[in-house]
Amino acid sequence: MQNEISLKFDENGLIPAIVQDHYTKEVLTLAYMNAETLALTIAEGRTVFYSRSRKEVWRKGETSGNVQRVVSITADCDADALVVEVVKSGPACHTGAESCFFQPVYLSEQLKPFAYEALYRLIEGRKTAPREGSYTTYLFEKGLDKILKKVGEECTEVIIAAAKQDKEETVYEIADLAYHVMVLMVQAGITVEDLTRELEKRHVVDHKIKQERMQ
């Protein structure tokens, strides 16, 4: 369904398009469209942008295969900016990061929210943009074997803490495990969205999925 809205393109005939993940609501990138590429986006059901530097039309994923399928396009109150919700088939950023926005500039200590997606992006940033002295960067530099070893160690520590019925220690160890599992996820190219989709199609509370698959 398409509504007739009089959009306001700038003096160069462009309108900014904020691309957002349909599932996680994470901002993936900021690009620009003109009337032609907006029409192509709607007609093809995938994001098509206008490159200001190359001065040409470009389809996201045309060379990388990381296509973004469009779910919805919404204009702001002034009709001079768009939010494009997409389901992506691969990283949004040319660096290989899932989002183009992964470099922290400022985060309030007082109002700092926690989200698994945000932690994932931060970890991912330590791989795509290594930081000297970072433990996370160190893990990525050591490679998969080191990461797997740490995951195994943290699993054991969770079991030990839980066996002692020490809640505080168990919480601490589970948090350590969750962090190292997310490092493994980034290393393996598995996203939070991938896990969400898998859990959405399961009835994990009432079924033993692994056992059913093995039978």
C-alpha positions as CSV (number, residue, x, y, z in Angstrom):
1,M,0.0,0.0,0.0
2,Q,1.4,3.4,-0.9
3,N,0.0,6.7,0.4
4,E,0.3,9.9,-1.6
5,I,2.5,12.3,0.4
6,S,4.1,15.4,-1.0
7,L,7.7,14.9,0.0
8,K,10.2,17.8,0.3
9,F,13.4,17.1,-1.6
10,D,16.3,19.5,-1.0
11,E,17.8,21.8,-3.5
12,N,19.7,18.9,-5.1
13,G,16.6,16.8,-5.4
14,L,17.6,14.6,-2.5
15,I,15.9,13.4,0.7
16,P,17.8,11.7,3.7
17,A,16.7,8.1,4.3
18,I,17.4,6.6,7.7
19,V,17.6,2.8,7.3
20,Q,16.4,0.8,10.3
21,D,16.4,-2.9,11.1
22,H,12.8,-4.1,11.2
23,Y,13.4,-6.6,13.9
24,T,15.8,-4.9,16.3
25,K,15.0,-1.3,15.4
26,E,18.7,-0.5,15.2
27,V,19.7,2.3,12.9
28,L,21.7,0.7,10.1
29,T,22.8,3.5,7.9
30,L,22.0,7.0,6.6
31,A,21.7,7.3,2.8
32,Y,20.0,9.6,0.3
33,M,17.3,9.1,-2.2
34,N,15.9,11.2,-5.1
35,A,12.5,10.8,-6.7
36,E,13.8,8.1,-9.1
37,T,15.5,5.9,-6.4
38,L,12.5,6.2,-4.1
39,A,10.3,5.0,-6.9
40,L,12.7,2.2,-7.6
41,T,12.8,1.3,-4.0
42,I,9.0,1.0,-3.8
43,A,8.8,-0.8,-7.2
44,E,11.6,-3.4,-6.4
45,G,10.9,-3.8,-2.7
46,R,14.6,-3.2,-1.9
47,T,16.6,-0.2,-1.0
48,V,17.9,1.9,-3.9
49,F,19.9,5.0,-3.1
50,Y,21.5,8.0,-4.9
51,S,25.3,8.3,-4.3
52,R,26.2,12.0,-3.7
53,S,29.9,11.3,-4.3
54,R,29.6,9.2,-7.4
55,K,26.4,11.0,-8.6
56,E,24.7,7.8,-9.6
57,V,22.0,5.4,-8.6
58,W,23.1,2.4,-6.5
59,R,21.3,-0.6,-5.2
60,K,22.2,-1.9,-1.8
61,G,23.7,-5.4,-2.1
62,E,24.2,-5.2,-5.9
63,T,27.8,-6.2,-5.5
64,S,28.0,-7.5,-1.9
65,G,24.8,-9.5,-1.9
66,N,23.7,-7.8,1.3
67,V,20.3,-6.8,0.0
68,Q,17.8,-4.9,2.3
69,R,14.2,-5.8,1.7
70,V,11.8,-3.0,2.5
71,V,9.1,-3.4,5.0
72,S,7.9,0.2,5.3
73,I,8.8,3.8,4.5
74,T,7.7,6.6,6.8
75,A,8.1,10.3,6.4
76,D,8.7,12.7,9.3
77,C,6.3,15.5,10.3
78,D,7.9,17.9,7.8
79,A,8.0,15.3,5.0
80,D,11.7,16.1,4.4
81,A,13.2,12.9,5.8
82,L,12.4,9.2,5.6
83,V,12.7,6.2,7.9
84,V,13.0,2.9,5.9
85,E,12.5,-0.3,7.8
86,V,14.2,-3.3,6.3
87,V,14.9,-6.9,6.7
88,K,18.6,-7.3,5.8
89,S,20.4,-10.3,4.3
90,G,23.8,-9.2,5.5
91,P,25.9,-6.4,7.0
92,A,24.8,-2.9,6.3
93,C,28.2,-1.4,6.5
94,H,31.0,-1.6,3.9
95,T,33.4,-2.5,6.7
96,G,31.5,-5.7,7.3
97,A,29.8,-4.4,10.5
98,E,26.1,-5.0,10.9
99,S,25.4,-1.3,11.3
100,C,27.4,1.7,10.0
101,F,27.0,3.2,13.5
102,F,29.4,1.3,15.7
103,Q,31.9,4.0,16.9
104,P,31.0,5.3,20.4
105,V,31.4,9.1,20.8
106,Y,29.6,9.6,24.1
107,L,27.5,7.6,26.5
108,S,26.1,9.0,29.7
109,E,27.1,7.1,32.8
110,Q,23.9,8.2,34.6
111,L,21.4,7.3,31.9
112,K,23.3,4.5,30.2
113,P,20.8,1.8,29.1
114,F,21.7,-1.8,28.6
115,A,20.7,-3.7,25.5
116,Y,22.2,-6.9,24.1
117,E,22.1,-5.3,20.7
118,A,24.2,-2.4,21.9
119,L,26.7,-4.7,23.6
120,Y,26.9,-6.8,20.4
121,R,27.7,-3.7,18.3
122,L,30.3,-2.6,20.8
123,I,32.0,-6.0,20.6
124,E,31.7,-6.0,16.9
125,G,33.4,-2.6,16.8
126,R,36.4,-4.0,18.6
127,K,36.8,-6.5,15.8
128,T,36.2,-4.1,12.8
129,A,38.1,-1.3,14.4
130,P,40.7,-2.9,16.8
131,R,41.7,-0.9,19.9
132,E,45.0,-1.3,21.5
133,G,44.8,-2.6,25.1
134,S,41.2,-3.9,24.6
135,Y,40.6,-7.4,25.9
136,T,37.9,-8.0,23.3
137,T,40.3,-7.0,20.5
138,Y,42.8,-9.4,22.1
139,L,40.4,-12.3,21.8
140,F,39.7,-11.6,18.2
141,E,43.4,-11.4,17.4
142,K,44.0,-14.7,19.1
143,G,41.2,-16.3,17.0
144,L,38.5,-18.9,17.3
145,D,40.4,-21.4,19.4
146,K,41.0,-18.9,22.1
147,I,37.4,-17.7,22.1
148,L,36.1,-21.2,22.3
149,K,38.4,-22.0,25.2
150,K,37.1,-19.0,27.1
151,V,33.5,-20.0,26.4
152,G,34.2,-23.4,27.8
153,E,35.9,-22.0,30.9
154,E,33.0,-19.6,31.6
155,C,30.5,-22.5,31.2
156,T,32.4,-24.4,33.9
157,E,32.4,-21.4,36.2
158,V,28.7,-21.0,35.8
159,I,28.1,-24.6,36.8
160,I,30.4,-24.4,39.8
161,A,28.7,-21.2,41.0
162,A,25.2,-22.6,40.5
163,A,26.1,-25.9,42.3
164,K,27.1,-23.8,45.3
165,Q,23.7,-22.1,45.1
166,D,25.5,-18.8,45.3
167,K,23.2,-16.4,43.5
168,E,25.5,-13.4,43.4
169,E,28.4,-15.4,42.0
170,T,26.2,-17.3,39.6
171,V,24.9,-14.0,38.2
172,Y,28.5,-12.7,37.8
173,E,29.5,-15.9,36.0
174,I,26.5,-16.0,33.7
175,A,27.3,-12.4,32.7
176,D,30.8,-13.4,31.9
177,L,29.5,-16.3,29.8
178,A,27.0,-14.1,28.0
179,Y,29.8,-11.7,27.1
180,H,32.1,-14.4,25.7
181,V,29.3,-16.1,23.8
182,M,28.6,-12.7,22.1
183,V,32.3,-12.5,21.2
184,L,31.9,-16.0,19.6
185,M,28.8,-14.8,17.8
186,V,30.6,-11.9,16.3
187,Q,33.5,-14.1,15.3
188,A,31.1,-16.6,13.7
189,G,28.9,-13.9,12.0
190,I,25.9,-14.8,14.1
191,T,23.7,-11.8,15.1
192,V,21.3,-11.1,17.9
193,E,18.6,-11.0,15.2
194,D,19.6,-14.6,14.1
195,L,19.0,-15.8,17.7
196,T,15.7,-13.9,17.9
197,R,14.4,-15.5,14.7
198,E,15.4,-19.0,15.9
199,L,13.7,-18.5,19.3
200,E,10.6,-17.0,17.6
201,K,10.0,-20.2,15.6
202,R,10.5,-22.5,18.6
203,H,8.5,-23.4,21.7
204,V,11.5,-23.5,23.9
205,V,9.7,-23.4,27.2
206,D,7.7,-26.6,26.6
207,H,9.9,-28.6,24.2
208,K,13.3,-30.2,24.3
209,I,14.4,-29.0,20.9
210,K,17.8,-30.8,20.6
211,Q,16.3,-34.2,21.7
212,E,13.5,-33.9,19.2
213,R,16.0,-33.2,16.4
214,M,18.1,-36.2,17.3
215,Q,15.2,-38.7,17.2
